[in-house]
């Protein structure tokens, strides 16, 4: 199952947004994220939020409205992700998630940690996800030279090995720094492995999924 959640950040290009939505089993709008869907004629299955960005009286009845209080401990985006996870999906894609404010963007990045590899953030070119060790993964190569960056999230990545990339590492302990910036995926036969720690992965891809394991797309929706 694939779930797409529309947030209220910078809007994706129409064709990219439609491509992501076309394969979704459930579409969720987090408060103001409803507007981006409305503009392209898409009605979400669920609308979640405190409605401080729109008036719910104008929302069609077929969209289930889950109204949250204005004063709360979680953002509307986090409430939407938490609800999506209760559906036990194979893949959650956050669209329109790159914030107009840097604090909103960072907040959205932390949501990836709720289910590493399962939750992706998409903009018009880049896809971001989180991975946690121990893991051994193969990435899907969708471009001849596919940009790739990896950064520890709050702690040292231990036992990081990267093969099939322009710059390779072998059992390397990567501390929070810029060392993982601007690598290039060059081979279909690649491997990314981590012994311990959590990382954010950034890559430029046309695919709506990133990893392959045992010849099966690990984050691809059924």
Secondary structure, DSSP 8 states (H G I E B T S, - for coil): -EEEEE-SSS---HHHHHHHHHT-SEEEEETTHHHHHHHTT---SEEEE--SSS-GGGS-TTSEEEE--SS-SS-HHHHHHHHHHHT--SEEEEES-S-SSHHHHHHHHHHGGGGTTTEEEE-SSEEEEEEESSEEEEE---SSSEEEEEEESSS-EEEEEEESBSS-EEEEEE-SSSTTSSEEE--SS-EEEESB-EEEEEEE-SSS--EEETTEETT---
